[in-house]
Amino acid sequence: MADAFIKLEVSLPSGRETVVVSQCGTIADLKLVAQRSFGQGFLRLAAPDGRLLDPAKSLRLSGLQDGDSLIAIAFVTWGHGRFGGDSSRVQDQLHNVQEICRTGEAFAAILADGTVVTWANSSRGGDSSRVQDQFRYI
């Protein structure tokens, strides 16, 4: 049986890309193709109905149809700086964010290469600059 392909539109605030992927793949495969097309990472993909797509789910079982428009969920912070809203000190490091973790007053971003970036209340774990070269998520 020939491999079937699906053509989808993926949107970020910076623009829109058309991607073509095999229906034999997963949502994670689709995400990777879209990230390569945009030349930047993002956290998740949302279906046209707004539901977040499970990266482990197959494209065949996802309910996506040829021509659907998806939203790529990028990373944005806001709010009072003490509680994590101000990430401007580390903004240039927040590329290819894979996961966000938080405590009451500090945040950590795990990047695609395994590095960890922290920000917010420095007395609560938000400043790891002195040990940054020792941080690695495995």
Residue frames relative to the residue before (quaternion, step in Angstrom):
aa qw qx qy qz dx dy dz
M 1.0000 0.0000 0.0000 0.0000 0.00 0.00 0.00
A 0.4547 -0.6955 0.4890 0.2653 3.59 -0.87 0.95
D 0.5206 -0.6318 0.4830 0.3109 3.53 -1.15 0.72
A 0.2697 -0.7595 0.5730 0.1485 3.59 -0.85 0.98
F 0.2141 -0.7768 0.5834 0.1018 3.55 -1.06 0.79
I 0.1986 -0.7552 0.6141 0.1150 3.52 -1.26 0.52
K 0.2429 -0.7602 0.5916 0.1145 3.55 -0.99 0.95
L 0.0015 0.8159 -0.5740 0.0698 3.58 -0.71 1.15
E 0.3345 -0.6910 0.5992 0.2271 3.55 -1.26 0.52
V 0.0821 -0.7818 0.6173 0.0297 3.58 -0.88 0.96
S 0.1315 -0.8222 0.5530 0.0301 3.58 -0.79 1.05
L 0.0736 -0.7118 0.6975 0.0367 3.49 -1.25 0.81
P 0.6566 -0.4877 0.3555 0.4523 3.63 -1.13 0.23
S 0.6748 0.5130 -0.2891 0.4448 3.60 1.13 -0.63
G 0.7952 -0.2397 0.1528 0.5356 3.61 1.18 -0.17
R 0.4286 -0.6736 0.5492 0.2469 3.51 -1.39 -0.15
E 0.0947 -0.7821 0.6151 0.0327 3.55 -1.06 0.84
T 0.3009 -0.7035 0.6109 0.2033 3.55 -1.19 0.65
V 0.0381 -0.7952 0.6051 -0.0015 3.57 -0.85 0.98
V 0.1809 -0.7464 0.6320 0.1036 3.53 -1.20 0.66
V 0.0469 0.8069 -0.5826 0.0858 3.56 -0.71 1.13
S 0.5716 -0.5832 0.4607 0.3478 3.52 -1.28 0.46
Q 0.4492 -0.6850 0.5031 0.2754 3.58 -0.97 0.82
C 0.5636 0.5887 -0.3883 0.4301 3.60 1.26 -0.14
G 0.6101 0.5779 -0.3399 0.4223 3.60 1.27 -0.25
T 0.5284 -0.6072 0.4950 0.3271 3.52 -1.37 -0.21
I 0.6763 -0.4361 0.3863 0.4509 3.54 -1.35 0.03
A 0.6082 0.5511 -0.3488 0.4525 3.61 1.07 -0.71
D 0.6281 0.5202 -0.3295 0.4757 3.61 1.04 -0.73
L 0.6358 0.5252 -0.3086 0.4740 3.56 1.00 -0.88
K 0.6456 0.5236 -0.3139 0.4588 3.58 0.93 -0.93
L 0.6595 0.5142 -0.3066 0.4546 3.59 0.90 -0.90
V 0.6477 0.5053 -0.3144 0.4757 3.60 0.93 -0.87
A 0.6696 0.4925 -0.3005 0.4678 3.60 0.92 -0.89
Q 0.6394 0.5188 -0.3326 0.4598 3.61 0.95 -0.81
R 0.6453 0.5056 -0.3160 0.4776 3.59 0.99 -0.79
S 0.6453 0.5298 -0.3146 0.4516 3.56 0.99 -0.84
F 0.7032 0.4362 -0.2506 0.5024 3.59 0.99 -0.87
G 0.3475 -0.7338 0.5085 0.2867 3.58 1.10 -0.62
Q 0.7326 0.2974 -0.2269 0.5686 3.57 1.20 0.56
G 0.4960 -0.6711 0.4729 0.2830 3.52 -1.22 0.50
F 0.0315 -0.7491 0.6587 0.0637 3.51 -1.38 0.17
L 0.6303 -0.6105 0.3525 0.3252 3.56 -1.22 0.48
R 0.8179 -0.0689 0.1222 0.5579 3.59 0.63 -1.12
L 0.3449 -0.6829 0.5942 0.2482 3.50 -1.42 0.09
A 0.1752 -0.7675 0.6089 0.0971 3.55 -1.06 0.80
A 0.4788 -0.6744 0.4995 0.2579 3.54 -1.06 0.92
P 0.7015 -0.4589 0.3288 0.4349 3.59 -1.25 0.22
D 0.6949 0.4556 -0.2808 0.4803 3.61 1.10 -0.60
G 0.6213 -0.5953 0.3176 0.3984 3.61 1.30 0.16
R 0.5504 0.6119 -0.4176 0.3850 3.61 1.17 -0.23
L 0.4695 -0.6556 0.5127 0.2947 3.54 -1.12 0.75
L 0.3729 -0.7400 0.5218 0.2029 3.55 -0.91 0.93
D 0.4265 -0.7001 0.5240 0.2308 3.55 -0.96 0.96
P 0.4441 -0.7278 0.4512 0.2637 3.62 -0.56 1.13
A 0.6758 0.5078 -0.2952 0.4453 3.61 1.08 -0.62
K 0.5814 0.6162 -0.3657 0.3855 3.59 1.22 -0.40
S 0.4952 -0.6524 0.4846 0.3072 3.56 -1.09 0.73
L 0.5745 -0.5866 0.4429 0.3601 3.56 -1.15 0.59
R 0.6117 0.5679 -0.3502 0.4250 3.60 1.01 -0.76
L 0.7623 0.3727 -0.1888 0.4942 3.60 1.00 -0.84
S 0.5059 0.6979 -0.3958 0.3168 3.59 1.27 -0.06
G 0.4579 -0.6792 0.4543 0.3502 3.58 1.17 -0.48
L 0.4858 0.6606 -0.4436 0.3617 3.60 1.23 0.02
Q 0.2199 -0.7687 0.5931 0.0945 3.52 -1.12 0.82
D 0.6374 -0.5143 0.4088 0.4025 3.55 -1.21 0.55
G 0.7983 0.2750 -0.2191 0.4890 3.59 -0.85 0.99
D 0.4417 0.6946 -0.4656 0.3250 3.63 1.22 -0.09
S 0.3097 -0.7200 0.5928 0.1851 3.54 -1.25 0.60
L 0.1331 -0.7995 0.5850 0.0284 3.55 -0.75 1.13
I 0.3207 -0.7139 0.5865 0.2088 3.54 -1.25 0.46
A 0.2654 -0.7288 0.6098 0.1628 3.57 -0.94 0.93
I 0.2966 -0.7612 0.5552 0.1560 3.56 -0.76 1.07
A 0.1522 -0.7933 0.5873 0.0506 3.55 -0.54 1.23
F 0.5460 -0.6249 0.4594 0.3168 3.54 -1.31 0.19
V 0.0740 0.7784 -0.6158 0.0972 3.58 -0.78 1.09
T 0.1360 -0.7713 0.6124 0.1074 3.60 -1.08 0.70
W 0.0377 0.7777 -0.6269 0.0266 3.54 -1.25 0.51
G 0.5866 0.5968 -0.4239 0.3465 3.56 -1.26 0.19
H 0.7482 -0.3767 0.3068 0.4518 3.52 -1.38 -0.19
G 0.5476 -0.6690 0.4039 0.2992 3.59 -0.80 1.03
R 0.6347 0.5557 -0.3409 0.4149 3.59 0.92 -0.82
F 0.7557 0.3712 -0.1936 0.5036 3.58 1.06 -0.70
G 0.7510 -0.4473 0.2078 0.4391 3.57 1.13 0.56
G 0.5198 0.6878 -0.4046 0.3050 3.57 1.17 -0.27
D 0.7346 0.3985 -0.2354 0.4961 3.57 1.03 -0.70
S 0.0019 0.8140 -0.5790 0.0465 3.56 -0.25 1.28
S 0.3053 0.7991 -0.4822 0.1893 3.61 1.24 0.25
R 0.5955 0.5831 -0.3623 0.4174 3.62 1.09 -0.63
V 0.7923 0.2634 -0.1252 0.5359 3.60 1.08 -0.67
Q 0.3113 0.8041 -0.4723 0.1832 3.60 1.28 0.07
D 0.6696 0.5085 -0.3111 0.4430 3.60 0.96 -0.78
Q 0.6641 0.4898 -0.2980 0.4799 3.61 1.26 -0.28
L 0.6262 0.5833 -0.3264 0.4013 3.61 1.21 -0.40
H 0.3317 0.7031 -0.5451 0.3138 3.55 0.41 1.32
N 0.8307 0.1297 -0.1337 0.5246 3.56 -1.03 0.81
V 0.1549 0.8005 -0.5514 0.1766 3.55 0.98 0.95
Q 0.2082 -0.7987 0.5585 0.0820 3.55 -0.83 1.06
E 0.8034 -0.0199 0.0677 0.5912 3.56 1.05 -0.76
I 0.2100 -0.7483 0.6171 0.1234 3.55 -1.21 0.64
C 0.0667 -0.7639 0.6414 0.0262 3.55 -1.01 0.89
R 0.0529 -0.8158 0.5754 0.0244 3.59 -1.12 0.57
T 0.2367 -0.6703 0.6730 0.2042 3.44 -1.43 0.35
G 0.7779 -0.3239 0.2281 0.4879 3.59 -1.17 -0.28
E 0.8416 0.0998 -0.0104 0.5306 3.58 0.94 -0.83
A 0.7262 0.3520 -0.2464 0.5367 3.60 1.17 0.38
F 0.2195 -0.7715 0.5888 0.0998 3.53 -1.24 0.60
A 0.0934 -0.7545 0.6446 0.0806 3.54 -1.27 0.48
A 0.1700 -0.7552 0.6258 0.0960 3.54 -1.03 0.86
I 0.2275 -0.7383 0.6201 0.1361 3.54 -0.96 0.94
L 0.2507 -0.7939 0.5432 0.1089 3.54 -0.66 1.16
A 0.7052 -0.4880 0.3164 0.4056 3.57 -1.26 0.42
D 0.7093 0.4471 -0.2704 0.4732 3.60 1.04 -0.66
G 0.6183 -0.5835 0.3265 0.4131 3.59 1.31 0.15
T 0.5168 0.6222 -0.4416 0.3884 3.60 1.19 -0.11
V 0.2812 -0.7451 0.5875 0.1434 3.52 -1.27 0.57
V 0.1107 -0.7762 0.6198 0.0350 3.57 -0.92 0.98
T 0.1021 -0.8059 0.5820 0.0369 3.60 -0.84 0.97
W 0.0434 0.7832 -0.6200 0.0189 3.55 -1.29 0.48
A 0.6069 0.5445 -0.4683 0.3405 3.54 -1.44 0.20
N 0.8427 -0.1510 0.1076 0.5054 3.58 -1.11 -0.70
S 0.3589 -0.7830 0.4683 0.1969 3.59 -0.34 1.26
S 0.6719 0.4832 -0.3129 0.4660 3.62 1.05 -0.57
R 0.7099 0.4018 -0.2465 0.5233 3.61 1.30 -0.09
G 0.7374 -0.4320 0.2266 0.4672 3.59 1.15 0.53
G 0.5296 0.6814 -0.3818 0.3307 3.58 1.26 0.01
D 0.7369 0.3019 -0.2233 0.5622 3.61 1.25 -0.04
S 0.0248 0.8129 -0.5777 0.0695 3.54 -0.34 1.27
S 0.2614 0.8253 -0.4764 0.1536 3.59 1.25 0.30
R 0.6586 0.5199 -0.3275 0.4344 3.63 1.00 -0.68
V 0.7701 0.2852 -0.1674 0.5455 3.62 1.16 -0.45
Q 0.2654 0.8209 -0.4773 0.1667 3.58 1.30 0.22
D 0.6831 0.4978 -0.2992 0.4428 3.60 0.92 -0.83
Q 0.6582 0.4970 -0.3072 0.4748 3.60 1.27 -0.24
F 0.5734 0.6022 -0.3647 0.4189 3.57 1.29 -0.32
R 0.2193 0.7417 -0.6163 0.1482 3.55 -0.92 0.93
Y 0.2611 -0.7497 0.5895 0.1491 3.58 -0.78 1.02
I 0.1185 -0.8062 0.5785 0.0359 3.56 -0.75 1.04
